[in-house]
């Protein structure tokens, strides 16, 4: 079975949102998915997009049980390491379970995840990025193994880096104007 990896277009936004929702369900994190389809479309396909995506498509005759041709995606954006330089950050890589390489159906062992990651590596090299970063849930052993087999290092263990996050409320609390301080912005 053939498939194609290509940059996402605005016409793919409903499929991107569907796949991201599937990923949230798969990771038992649906209650954390707050982005709406409209926000996703705005943030991906505005004049200055916040992120980019690659999608994996299968031919009509190989569509999913639910009738979908778009069966995988990689969502990424650019970042900068003050120590290393240009960085691409992989926010999400997801392939519908029936199209994953570890499926028992040998005819479906397509390598879609491998190809999404390889295509992203090519994009990163074209943008002169020196590294690709991502986070993986600790409980997601298969994904951690997938990335490690391709050369990714777990810097949590190696360098003792910890990912920290300020949620919306904490971000508001940090805002010096919200806290009654007055000053000049640069």
N, C-alpha and C positions, 0 to 999 in steps of 0.2 A: 504494500500500500504506500502510495506517495503522500507527501505533505509538503507544504511550503511555509517558510518563515519569512515574514515581511514586516516593515514598519507599520504600525497601526495608523489608521485614518479616523476622522471623525465618525464615519459610518460604522466603525468597529466599537464605538463607545458602549453600546448596550451589551455587547458580548464581553467587553472588558469588565464592566460592572458585574455581570452575571458570574464570570469566572472568579472575580475577587470575592464575591459573596460565597461561591462554592468553596473557595479556599478558607474563608472565615469559618464556615460550617465544618469543613474537614479538620480544622485545628481547634474546634470547640471554642471559638472566639467570636461568634457572630454578634454577641452583645457589645463587642468593642468596635464593630464596623458602623461608623456614624456618617460616613461620606455618602451623599446622595448621588444618584445618576447625574443630575444637573451640575452639581459641584465638580464631579469627576470630568464631565465634558468640558466645563469652563476651564478647569485647571490643566487639562491635557491639550486642549486645542485652541487656546487663546493666542494672541499675538506673541506673548512671552510665556510659553508653557512651563509649568512647574515640574513636569515629568514627561517622559516619553515611554512608549511601549512597543514591543514586538509581539506579533501574534502568530500562532501556528494554525494553519488551515489544512483540512483534509478535503479531498474531492467529494462531490455530492453523494456518490455511491458508497462512501465510507463514513458518512456523517454519524454522529453519536446516536444512542438509543432515543434520546430526546429530540433528535433532528437538527443538532448543531454541527456546523462545519468548523467553527472556530473552537479549537479544543485545548489551546494552551496559550500562555502569555508570559512575558517578562516585562515588569514595570521597573523603570530605572530613572535616575537623575544624576546630575553632575554635582560634585562636591570638590573641596580643595583641602589637601593636607599641607599644613605649613611646614611639615618636615619632609614630605615626599613629593608633593605637587598635585597635578590633576588626578582626580579620582572619579570613578563611576560607582554609584551606589545602587545595588540591586535591591529594590524594595520587596518585590515578590516575583517568584518564578512558580508557575502552577501549570500542571497538565491534568486534564480530567482523568480520573482513575482508570477508566477503560482504555486509555491511550498511553498509559505509562509502561515503561520498559520492564517493570517487575511483574507485570500481569501474567497469569498462567496461559493466556491465549497467545501462542507463539506468533500468530499472524499479525498481532498488534504490537509486537516489539519494534517500535519505530525509531526510538532515540530522539523523540521530540524534545525532551528536557535537555539532553546533551546538545542538540542543535540550537535551541534557544540560548543556552549559555555560550556556545561557541560563536554564535552570531553577535551576542552582546560583547564578547571579547574582541571581535573584529571592529565593532563600532567604537569600543574604548580605544583601541590602537589607532584608529583613524582620527580620533579626537585627541590623540597624544596623551591619553591617561596612563599613569604608571601603576595603578592598582585598581582592583575591584573589591569593594567591601559589601558585606551583607550581615544580617543577623538571622539566626535560626533559633527557634524555640528549643530549649534544652531537651524537651520530651520528644522532639522530632528526630529520632535516631537515624531513620532512613535518609532524611535530607542532609543531616550532618555527615553521614557516610558518603553520600553522593558527592558533596562538595569536597570532602577530604580526599576522595579517590582522584579528584581532578587537580589536586595541589593546594587547596585552600588550607590555611592554618587557623587553628582556633586560638586567637590572641588573648582570649579570656584566660586560658591556661598559660600560654607562653609569656605574655606581658602583663598579666593581671589587670587588663583594662575592663572596666565595667560600663555598661550603657546606662545612662541616666536620662530621665525625661521630665520636663516640666509640663504638666497638663494645662488645659485652658485656664483653670482657676489659679494655679500657681503662676502662670505667665502673667495674668492680670495683677496678681499680688506683687510681682517683680517690677511692673511698670511704674517708674518713678512718678509719673503724673497721677496715676491712680492712688499712690500713697501720699499725695499731698505735697510732694516736692516740686519745686519750680526750678527750671533751668533751661538752658539753651541747648537745643539739639544741634549737632554738627551739621 
